[in-house]
C-alpha cells in the first residue's frame, strides 16, 4: 500500500474513532448528570489518562442491557484504531537493503510487522475495510443509547458544549 493511501486510511479511522469516543463521553455525562457538563466533559473525559478501555468499562456498567456483540465490535474497532495509530514502522530483511555510494537503497518494500504475531505482516487494507464495515453500526447503536437516555441530538450536543 502506498504511503498516501495509508495516511488517508489512518486519518479516517482515527477521526471515526474520535466520533465513537465522543458518543461514549456523551452517554457517560447523560447517565450521571442528565446533560453535558462542559468542565467534566473536557477536564475529565478528555484527559489523556482517561483511557478508551476505562470509558468502555464504564459504558458496560451503566448500560445494563448492553448488546455484547456491539461491545465486541467496539473493542475490535479500538484494536484496529490502535494498529493505524501505532504501527507504521517498516522493517526490512538485511538482504532487502544495500548501501550504494553512501546512500541506503531499498531493494524491496519493507513490511509492517504485526506486534501480536511478528511472523505476520499487517494488512492495512483489510483492517480499513473491516473498520469501515463495522463503525457505522456501532455509532448508530451508541447514539440510540444516548438518545434513549434523554440526550439531545448530536448536532445540538456539539453546538451546546
N, C-alpha and C positions, 0 to 999 in steps of 0.2 A: 504494500500500500504506500502511495506517495505521501510525503510529509504534509502537503496542503490538505489532502483529504482527511488524514488522521487529525490534523488540527481542527478542521471543521467538525468532525465527529466528536472530538473531545469537547469542544465548546458547546455543542448541542446537548450532549449527555450531562455535562456539569450544570448548564442552565436549567435543564428539566429537573435535575436533582435538587436544585435550589427551590424550584416551584413546589416539589413534593415536600421538602422541609418546611416551606412557608405554610403549607396547609396543615401540617402536623403542629407547627407552632400555634396556629390559629385555633386548632382543636384543644390544645392544652390551655390556652388562655380562656377559651369559651367554657371549658369544664370548670376551671377554678374561679373565674371572675365574671362569667356570663357576658363578657365583652373583651375587646382587646385593650390591654393596659400597656400603653406605649413604653414606659420605662421598663416594665417586666419583660416585654417582648424583646426589646433591643439589648437591655443590660444583662438579662439572664439567658433567655433562649438563644440569642445570637452570640453569646460569649464563645470564644474559640475553644474553651474547655468543655462546653456543654455538647457532648458528642451526639452524633446521629444514633448510636446504639442506645444511649440513655433516653433520647426522645422516643425511639421506637419502643423501648421497655415501658415508658410512661404511657404511651398510646395503648399498649397491650393491657395495662392495668385499668385505665379509665374508660375504655370501650369494652364493656363486659361481654358483648356478643360479637366480638371481632371475628371476621372471617379468616381462619387460619391460612387458607390458600392465598388470600390477598396479603397477609402478613409475610408469608414465604416469598411472594413475588416482590414485596417491598424490600426484604432482605437481599434478594437476588439483584434487584436494581442497585442497591447500595454497593454490593460486591463489584458489579460491572462498573459503576461510577469510580470505585477505587482503582480498578485497572486503568481506566482512562486518566485518572488524576495522578497516579503514582508510578505507572510502568511505562517507560519510554526509552530507557537506555538500551541501545542496540549492542549486542555482543558479537564478536567476530572470532572465528577459529583462526589460529595462527596462520594457517595456510591460505586464509582469505584476504590477507593484507600483506603489503610489502612496502619497503621504503625505496623510492627511486629519486635520485637527485635531491635527497634531503626532504622529500615530501612523502606523506603517507598515502598510499594508493590502495583503495578498496577494490579487491578483485571480484567480490560478490556482495550481495545485500546482507547486512547483519540481521540478527534475529533478536526480537524482544522476547526474553525468556519468561515463562510463567513462574512466579515466585513460589507457587504451590507445587509445581512439578517442573523442575529445571531441565528435564529432558524434553519438554514441550514448549513450542512457540505460541505466543498469544496471537489469536486471530481476531484483530480488532474489527474487521468487517462483520464477522458472525456476532460478536458481542454487541455491536451497534444495532444490528438488525433485531437481535433478541430484546435489547433495551427498548427500542422504539416500538416494538410489538406489545410490550407489557406496560409501559409507563402511562399511557392514556387511561387504561382501565383502573390503574392504581390511583391516579389523580382524581378520576371521577368518583371512585369509591370513598376516598378520603374527603373529598368535597361534600359528598352526600352526608357523611357522618357530621361534618361541621355544620351543615345547614339544618340537619335534624336536631342538633343541639341548640338551635336558635341563632346561629351565626348569620351575619349579613353576607350578601353576595361578595365574591372575591373582588370584584371591581370596587364596590363600596368599601371593602376592607382595606384595599391598598390605598385608596384615596383618604381614608379616615385615620390611618396610622401616622 
